[in-house]
Amino acid sequence: MAPYVDSEVGRLATVILHRPGAELARLTPRNNDSLLFDGIPWVGRAQEEHDRFAQALRDRGVEVLYLGGLLEETLAVAEARAELTRSVLESTRLGDTLRERVAVHLADLAPPELAHVLMAGLAHEEVKPGPGRTGGLVYELMDRHDFVIDPLPNLLFTRDSSVWVRDKVAVTSLAMPARNRETTLTRAIYTHHPRFAGTELLYTPGLEHVEGGDVLLLAPDVLAIGVGERTTPAGAERLARRVFAAGLAETILVVPIAQERATMHLDTVCTMVDVDAVVMYPNVADALRAYPVTKGFDGEPVVGEGRPFLVAAAEAMGIDRLRIIDTGLDPVTAEREQWDDGNNTLALAPRLCVAYERNVETNAQLERAGIEVIAISGSELGSGRGGPRCMSCPVERAPLSPPARATR
């Protein structure tokens, strides 16, 4: 199959994951807040949990591609290597003298070693000394535990840096400074790796902020874009223009969400588990609104009146109603399981999803609604506030066939 994704629930064929590695081991009490983690994960256990997640996907016939492996193979392309090295050296933190020293250090690295540095960062004490070279004032004034190149522990959440819409990929523009460099790696992979030769980029880093966790493919011609802590209204508008220009959707629902850590993305409050069903945080189900955006005769986006999200989504999808499966049974449980990514499920097919095992009540609700749940452990993986959907970027899904939307 060629890359193609037109829904959240079509049978998953290929996915990109990132197995947590040395970049996660770089987290300390001094830097975990700035690197967007709520705690210091046990790296070995996180790797075990991630390996079981990947195996659960393979057991259901899903091809798992690892971002780290793709990056190593991409760095074998001279143009990609030069591009990614340049992106690191452009940092204004370095100063001219340290920049020269880092350039020499990186030039000596083989692709696997360079990939490691680009993901795990480069610590002050790891910079190779050169004959007659110092790091200059910048290097001398750094703490010995500081990073010359920052690690990227949030690479674990591959959904955020890219999202496929049919046969095109939007390489996103991440809002938080700690994550900016992630998309330089993703863009290089899609641009230079042979697996993705000829891929058209629907969106690129440097544009208005858009993150993949805020983009839901509700149906083959309907997108929802959350606007809140990470994706801006300007980013949603820019993405809408490009989607319409490429003929990839008829309707885009722009959905404002609270700008809070627990609801940083739309997929933290709502994910699809069937062609007509979502698992959703009940505290926002009635309050969530959507602004339908369509393409005008002149090509300009036309914004409609705000309506309840569930009503607007069902209408745009051409179904009678969008079924809701609540997170938890009571307000306290709902709030706890929302914080623990109870809504952040990954659909492998209609009525089949992966979810964290700790969200016992939500998973029971899913099962009662006819959704098969593959429960995985995530006590350490969840420390960065992300569930199975956050940790996966679908590259190939089976297109939804007309019978799947028979209620249209």
Secondary structure, DSSP 8 states (H G I E B T S, - for coil): --SBB--SSS-EEEEEE----HHHHT--TTTTTTTT-SS---HHHHHHHHHHHHHHHHHTT-EEEEHHHHHHHHTTSHHHHHHHHHHHHT-TTSHHHHHHHHHHHHHT--HHHHHHHHHH-EEGGGS---TT---HHHHHHS-TTSEEE---GGGG-TTTTEEEEBTEEEE-B-SSGGGTTHHHHHHHHHHH-GGGTT-EEEE-TTSS-B-GGGEEEEETTEEEEEESSSS-HHHHHHHHHHHHHTT--SEEEEEE---SGGGSSGGGTEEEEETTEEEE-HHHHTT-EEEEEEE-TTS-EEE---EEHHHHHHHHHTSS--EEEESSSSHHHHHHHHHTTTT--EEEETTEEEEETT-HHHHHHHHHTT-EEEEE--TTGGGGS--TTTT-EEEEE----GGGGTT-
